[in-house]
Amino acid sequence: MDFNSWEMNISRSFVAIVFFLCAALSTFGQSSGSITVGGDINTFYPVAWLDGNYTANRSTKLQVGRSNVHQDTRWRGSLVAEITYQTTNWGSAASFIDVDLSTNMVSAAVYKSFIAGWQDATTGNSDRMIVIWLRGGGTTYYYAADAPVNPKVYDGTQNALPYVSSNGSLTLNAKTVVDSYVNAIGKHMQRPLRVYTTLSNYFAGNVGIGKVNPTDRLEVNGTIRAKEIKVETANWPDYVFAEDYELPSLDFIRAYIAEHGHLPEMPSAAEVGREGIALGEINALLLKKIEELTLLLMEKDDQLKKQGDAIDKLSSEMEIVRRILNNDNTDNKPQ
């Protein structure tokens, strides 16, 4: 072998060693694999995951998924979840669990949820564990993390139920319903969110504040405080002042109130309690009633003026009669 060939072989070996070291460094501390959760298909079992990055003073990033909707059985369902967390571990004040979850974008899937909840399992111990409740029934899940997570399945077969922390401070059993905080499609954050962009933000769906599964564009379970609220509405009731508008009589209104317990066209207390009120609609109705009341007051004012004029006329006539009678009495007095 000549010197040039020897040098080329050395160079290739060096490149191979460097490549191997880089690959080893890039995968150091990572973990991946699969688990199968047994038990009943309609039950969610606790699976414990280690906070592998706790001692490195950073959060652990875990991905759990089953992309194939036909995994295990036909149309069982799909799941992709990204969980970022740091445990309390009996002392960390920076603990949190953030979950980005996507479940069953295909409507034909039999099971619509695979995660029923999650919890930091270390508020009273130093186990460095979180627990995620996963659907059982022989369901397979694949995982990958940026640190060792060492999943342990508590389905009554692989590990006995319930899950119990090392010092007995926490006991967690299986679930049969999904917890209310679980967002089947989207993000779940335990920490406050601040958005400082001056650009517009767009929400295509409904937004709920303190309200799960809002049915309107914005639902707030609480008090709204604002400098001003502008409501756009049509058919503003100035038509009440039109010449051909049929003003309801006081007799009609009195009879309606006696029968229904509220003004005509206005919602009842029961209806408002059940369905709420639309600000634009109720303001238009209130203005309509104010305008009708104004017209009724004007009618009554005209009637009172006519009655006042009649009373004044009667008073004048009575004064004349009184004077005549007084004069007659004076003339008939004996001299």
Contacts in CASP RR format, 6 or more apart in sequence:
PFRMAT RR
TARGET T0000
AUTHOR 0000-0000-0000
METHOD contacts of the structure
MODEL  1
MDFNSWEMNISRSFVAIVFFLCAALSTFGQSSGSITVGGDINTFYPVAWL
DGNYTANRSTKLQVGRSNVHQDTRWRGSLVAEITYQTTNWGSAASFIDVD
LSTNMVSAAVYKSFIAGWQDATTGNSDRMIVIWLRGGGTTYYYAADAPVN
PKVYDGTQNALPYVSSNGSLTLNAKTVVDSYVNAIGKHMQRPLRVYTTLS
NYFAGNVGIGKVNPTDRLEVNGTIRAKEIKVETANWPDYVFAEDYELPSL
DFIRAYIAEHGHLPEMPSAAEVGREGIALGEINALLLKKIEELTLLLMEK
DDQLKKQGDAIDKLSSEMEIVRRILNNDNTDNKPQ
1 9 0 8 1.000
29 146 0 8 1.000
29 147 0 8 1.000
29 148 0 8 1.000
30 144 0 8 1.000
30 145 0 8 1.000
30 146 0 8 1.000
30 147 0 8 1.000
31 143 0 8 1.000
31 144 0 8 1.000
31 145 0 8 1.000
31 147 0 8 1.000
31 148 0 8 1.000
31 149 0 8 1.000
31 150 0 8 1.000
32 142 0 8 1.000
32 143 0 8 1.000
32 144 0 8 1.000
32 145 0 8 1.000
33 142 0 8 1.000
33 143 0 8 1.000
33 144 0 8 1.000
34 140 0 8 1.000
34 141 0 8 1.000
34 142 0 8 1.000
34 143 0 8 1.000
35 47 0 8 1.000
35 140 0 8 1.000
35 141 0 8 1.000
35 143 0 8 1.000
35 151 0 8 1.000
35 153 0 8 1.000
36 138 0 8 1.000
36 139 0 8 1.000
36 140 0 8 1.000
36 141 0 8 1.000
36 153 0 8 1.000
37 45 0 8 1.000
37 47 0 8 1.000
37 134 0 8 1.000
37 135 0 8 1.000
37 136 0 8 1.000
37 137 0 8 1.000
37 138 0 8 1.000
37 139 0 8 1.000
37 141 0 8 1.000
37 153 0 8 1.000
37 155 0 8 1.000
38 45 0 8 1.000
38 136 0 8 1.000
38 137 0 8 1.000
38 138 0 8 1.000
38 139 0 8 1.000
38 153 0 8 1.000
38 155 0 8 1.000
38 157 0 8 1.000
38 158 0 8 1.000
39 45 0 8 1.000
39 136 0 8 1.000
39 137 0 8 1.000
39 138 0 8 1.000
39 155 0 8 1.000
39 156 0 8 1.000
39 157 0 8 1.000
40 136 0 8 1.000
40 137 0 8 1.000
41 111 0 8 1.000
41 135 0 8 1.000
41 136 0 8 1.000
41 137 0 8 1.000
41 138 0 8 1.000
41 139 0 8 1.000
42 176 0 8 1.000
43 135 0 8 1.000
43 136 0 8 1.000
43 137 0 8 1.000
43 174 0 8 1.000
43 175 0 8 1.000
43 176 0 8 1.000
44 115 0 8 1.000
44 116 0 8 1.000
44 117 0 8 1.000
44 133 0 8 1.000
44 134 0 8 1.000
44 135 0 8 1.000
44 136 0 8 1.000
44 174 0 8 1.000
44 175 0 8 1.000
44 176 0 8 1.000
44 178 0 8 1.000
45 133 0 8 1.000
45 134 0 8 1.000
45 136 0 8 1.000
45 153 0 8 1.000
45 154 0 8 1.000
45 155 0 8 1.000
45 156 0 8 1.000
45 161 0 8 1.000
45 174 0 8 1.000
46 131 0 8 1.000
46 132 0 8 1.000
46 133 0 8 1.000
46 154 0 8 1.000
46 161 0 8 1.000
46 162 0 8 1.000
46 163 0 8 1.000
46 172 0 8 1.000
46 173 0 8 1.000
46 174 0 8 1.000
47 131 0 8 1.000
47 132 0 8 1.000
47 133 0 8 1.000
47 134 0 8 1.000
47 151 0 8 1.000
47 152 0 8 1.000
47 153 0 8 1.000
47 154 0 8 1.000
48 121 0 8 1.000
48 129 0 8 1.000
48 130 0 8 1.000
48 131 0 8 1.000
48 151 0 8 1.000
48 152 0 8 1.000
48 154 0 8 1.000
48 163 0 8 1.000
49 62 0 8 1.000
49 83 0 8 1.000
49 129 0 8 1.000
49 130 0 8 1.000
49 131 0 8 1.000
49 132 0 8 1.000
49 145 0 8 1.000
49 149 0 8 1.000
49 150 0 8 1.000
49 151 0 8 1.000
50 60 0 8 1.000
50 128 0 8 1.000
50 129 0 8 1.000
50 147 0 8 1.000
50 148 0 8 1.000
50 149 0 8 1.000
50 150 0 8 1.000
51 60 0 8 1.000
51 85 0 8 1.000
51 86 0 8 1.000
51 87 0 8 1.000
51 89 0 8 1.000
51 122 0 8 1.000
51 128 0 8 1.000
51 129 0 8 1.000
51 130 0 8 1.000
52 60 0 8 1.000
52 128 0 8 1.000
52 145 0 8 1.000
52 147 0 8 1.000
52 148 0 8 1.000
52 149 0 8 1.000
53 59 0 8 1.000
53 60 0 8 1.000
53 86 0 8 1.000
53 146 0 8 1.000
53 147 0 8 1.000
54 60 0 8 1.000
54 86 0 8 1.000
54 87 0 8 1.000
54 89 0 8 1.000
54 92 0 8 1.000
54 128 0 8 1.000
56 147 0 8 1.000
58 86 0 8 1.000
59 84 0 8 1.000
59 85 0 8 1.000
59 86 0 8 1.000
59 96 0 8 1.000
60 84 0 8 1.000
60 85 0 8 1.000
60 86 0 8 1.000
60 145 0 8 1.000
60 146 0 8 1.000
60 147 0 8 1.000
60 149 0 8 1.000
61 82 0 8 1.000
61 83 0 8 1.000
61 84 0 8 1.000
61 145 0 8 1.000
61 146 0 8 1.000
62 82 0 8 1.000
62 83 0 8 1.000
62 84 0 8 1.000
62 85 0 8 1.000
62 143 0 8 1.000
62 144 0 8 1.000
62 145 0 8 1.000
62 149 0 8 1.000
63 80 0 8 1.000
63 81 0 8 1.000
63 82 0 8 1.000
63 83 0 8 1.000
63 143 0 8 1.000
63 144 0 8 1.000
63 145 0 8 1.000
64 79 0 8 1.000
64 81 0 8 1.000
64 83 0 8 1.000
64 115 0 8 1.000
64 132 0 8 1.000
64 134 0 8 1.000
64 141 0 8 1.000
64 142 0 8 1.000
64 143 0 8 1.000
65 78 0 8 1.000
65 79 0 8 1.000
65 80 0 8 1.000
65 81 0 8 1.000
65 141 0 8 1.000
65 142 0 8 1.000
65 143 0 8 1.000
66 77 0 8 1.000
66 78 0 8 1.000
66 79 0 8 1.000
66 114 0 8 1.000
66 139 0 8 1.000
66 140 0 8 1.000
66 141 0 8 1.000
66 142 0 8 1.000
67 78 0 8 1.000
67 80 0 8 1.000
68 78 0 8 1.000
69 75 0 8 1.000
69 76 0 8 1.000
69 77 0 8 1.000
69 78 0 8 1.000
69 104 0 8 1.000
69 106 0 8 1.000
69 108 0 8 1.000
69 109 0 8 1.000
70 76 0 8 1.000
70 77 0 8 1.000
71 77 0 8 1.000
71 78 0 8 1.000
71 139 0 8 1.000
71 140 0 8 1.000
72 138 0 8 1.000
72 139 0 8 1.000
72 140 0 8 1.000
73 110 0 8 1.000
75 108 0 8 1.000
75 109 0 8 1.000
75 110 0 8 1.000
76 109 0 8 1.000
76 110 0 8 1.000
76 111 0 8 1.000
76 139 0 8 1.000
77 104 0 8 1.000
77 106 0 8 1.000
77 109 0 8 1.000
77 110 0 8 1.000
77 111 0 8 1.000
77 114 0 8 1.000
78 103 0 8 1.000
78 104 0 8 1.000
78 105 0 8 1.000
78 106 0 8 1.000
78 109 0 8 1.000
79 101 0 8 1.000
79 102 0 8 1.000
79 103 0 8 1.000
79 104 0 8 1.000
79 114 0 8 1.000
79 115 0 8 1.000
79 141 0 8 1.000
80 101 0 8 1.000
80 102 0 8 1.000
81 99 0 8 1.000
81 100 0 8 1.000
81 101 0 8 1.000
81 102 0 8 1.000
81 115 0 8 1.000
82 99 0 8 1.000
82 100 0 8 1.000
82 101 0 8 1.000
83 97 0 8 1.000
83 98 0 8 1.000
83 99 0 8 1.000
83 100 0 8 1.000
83 118 0 8 1.000
83 130 0 8 1.000
83 132 0 8 1.000
84 96 0 8 1.000
84 97 0 8 1.000
84 98 0 8 1.000
85 95 0 8 1.000
85 96 0 8 1.000
85 97 0 8 1.000
85 98 0 8 1.000
85 120 0 8 1.000
85 130 0 8 1.000
86 92 0 8 1.000
86 94 0 8 1.000
86 95 0 8 1.000
86 96 0 8 1.000
87 95 0 8 1.000
87 120 0 8 1.000
87 121 0 8 1.000
87 122 0 8 1.000
87 127 0 8 1.000
87 128 0 8 1.000
87 129 0 8 1.000
87 130 0 8 1.000
88 95 0 8 1.000
88 120 0 8 1.000
88 122 0 8 1.000
88 123 0 8 1.000
88 124 0 8 1.000
89 95 0 8 1.000
89 122 0 8 1.000
89 126 0 8 1.000
89 127 0 8 1.000
89 128 0 8 1.000
90 122 0 8 1.000
90 123 0 8 1.000
90 124 0 8 1.000
90 125 0 8 1.000
90 126 0 8 1.000
95 120 0 8 1.000
95 122 0 8 1.000
96 190 0 8 1.000
96 191 0 8 1.000
97 118 0 8 1.000
97 119 0 8 1.000
97 120 0 8 1.000
97 130 0 8 1.000
97 190 0 8 1.000
98 187 0 8 1.000
98 188 0 8 1.000
98 189 0 8 1.000
98 190 0 8 1.000
98 191 0 8 1.000
99 115 0 8 1.000
99 118 0 8 1.000
99 183 0 8 1.000
99 187 0 8 1.000
99 188 0 8 1.000
100 186 0 8 1.000
100 187 0 8 1.000
100 188 0 8 1.000
101 115 0 8 1.000
101 182 0 8 1.000
101 183 0 8 1.000
101 184 0 8 1.000
101 185 0 8 1.000
101 186 0 8 1.000
101 187 0 8 1.000
101 188 0 8 1.000
102 185 0 8 1.000
102 186 0 8 1.000
103 112 0 8 1.000
103 113 0 8 1.000
103 114 0 8 1.000
103 115 0 8 1.000
103 184 0 8 1.000
103 185 0 8 1.000
104 111 0 8 1.000
104 112 0 8 1.000
104 113 0 8 1.000
104 184 0 8 1.000
105 185 0 8 1.000
111 135 0 8 1.000
112 184 0 8 1.000
113 135 0 8 1.000
113 178 0 8 1.000
113 182 0 8 1.000
113 184 0 8 1.000
114 134 0 8 1.000
114 135 0 8 1.000
114 139 0 8 1.000
114 141 0 8 1.000
115 132 0 8 1.000
115 133 0 8 1.000
115 134 0 8 1.000
115 135 0 8 1.000
115 178 0 8 1.000
115 182 0 8 1.000
116 133 0 8 1.000
116 134 0 8 1.000
116 135 0 8 1.000
116 175 0 8 1.000
116 177 0 8 1.000
116 178 0 8 1.000
116 179 0 8 1.000
116 182 0 8 1.000
117 132 0 8 1.000
117 133 0 8 1.000
117 175 0 8 1.000
117 178 0 8 1.000
117 179 0 8 1.000
117 181 0 8 1.000
117 182 0 8 1.000
118 130 0 8 1.000
118 131 0 8 1.000
118 132 0 8 1.000
118 133 0 8 1.000
119 130 0 8 1.000
119 131 0 8 1.000
119 172 0 8 1.000
120 130 0 8 1.000
121 127 0 8 1.000
121 129 0 8 1.000
121 130 0 8 1.000
121 131 0 8 1.000
121 163 0 8 1.000
121 165 0 8 1.000
121 170 0 8 1.000
121 172 0 8 1.000
122 128 0 8 1.000
122 129 0 8 1.000
122 130 0 8 1.000
122 165 0 8 1.000
123 169 0 8 1.000
123 170 0 8 1.000
124 165 0 8 1.000
124 167 0 8 1.000
124 169 0 8 1.000
124 170 0 8 1.000
125 165 0 8 1.000
125 166 0 8 1.000
125 167 0 8 1.000
125 168 0 8 1.000
125 169 0 8 1.000
125 170 0 8 1.000
127 165 0 8 1.000
127 166 0 8 1.000
129 165 0 8 1.000
131 163 0 8 1.000
131 172 0 8 1.000
133 174 0 8 1.000
133 175 0 8 1.000
134 141 0 8 1.000
134 153 0 8 1.000
136 155 0 8 1.000
143 149 0 8 1.000
143 151 0 8 1.000
152 158 0 8 1.000
152 159 0 8 1.000
153 159 0 8 1.000
154 160 0 8 1.000
154 161 0 8 1.000
154 162 0 8 1.000
154 163 0 8 1.000
154 172 0 8 1.000
154 174 0 8 1.000
155 161 0 8 1.000
155 174 0 8 1.000
161 173 0 8 1.000
161 174 0 8 1.000
162 171 0 8 1.000
162 172 0 8 1.000
162 173 0 8 1.000
162 174 0 8 1.000
163 170 0 8 1.000
163 171 0 8 1.000
163 172 0 8 1.000
163 173 0 8 1.000
164 170 0 8 1.000
164 171 0 8 1.000
164 172 0 8 1.000
165 171 0 8 1.000
178 184 0 8 1.000
180 212 0 8 1.000
181 188 0 8 1.000
182 188 0 8 1.000
195 201 0 8 1.000
205 217 0 8 1.000
206 214 0 8 1.000
206 215 0 8 1.000
206 216 0 8 1.000
206 217 0 8 1.000
206 218 0 8 1.000
206 219 0 8 1.000
207 214 0 8 1.000
207 217 0 8 1.000
207 218 0 8 1.000
207 219 0 8 1.000
208 214 0 8 1.000
208 218 0 8 1.000
208 219 0 8 1.000
208 220 0 8 1.000
208 221 0 8 1.000
209 218 0 8 1.000
209 219 0 8 1.000
209 220 0 8 1.000
209 221 0 8 1.000
209 222 0 8 1.000
210 220 0 8 1.000
210 221 0 8 1.000
210 222 0 8 1.000
211 219 0 8 1.000
211 220 0 8 1.000
211 221 0 8 1.000
229 279 0 8 1.000
231 279 0 8 1.000
231 280 0 8 1.000
231 283 0 8 1.000
233 280 0 8 1.000
233 281 0 8 1.000
233 283 0 8 1.000
233 284 0 8 1.000
235 284 0 8 1.000
236 284 0 8 1.000
236 287 0 8 1.000
237 284 0 8 1.000
237 285 0 8 1.000
237 287 0 8 1.000
237 288 0 8 1.000
237 291 0 8 1.000
238 291 0 8 1.000
239 245 0 8 1.000
240 247 0 8 1.000
240 288 0 8 1.000
240 291 0 8 1.000
240 292 0 8 1.000
240 295 0 8 1.000
241 291 0 8 1.000
241 295 0 8 1.000
247 292 0 8 1.000
247 295 0 8 1.000
247 296 0 8 1.000
247 299 0 8 1.000
248 264 0 8 1.000
248 292 0 8 1.000
250 296 0 8 1.000
252 264 0 8 1.000
253 263 0 8 1.000
253 264 0 8 1.000
256 263 0 8 1.000
256 264 0 8 1.000
257 263 0 8 1.000
260 268 0 8 1.000
261 268 0 8 1.000
262 268 0 8 1.000
262 269 0 8 1.000
263 289 0 8 1.000
265 285 0 8 1.000
265 288 0 8 1.000
265 289 0 8 1.000
266 285 0 8 1.000
266 289 0 8 1.000
267 275 0 8 1.000
267 277 0 8 1.000
267 282 0 8 1.000
END
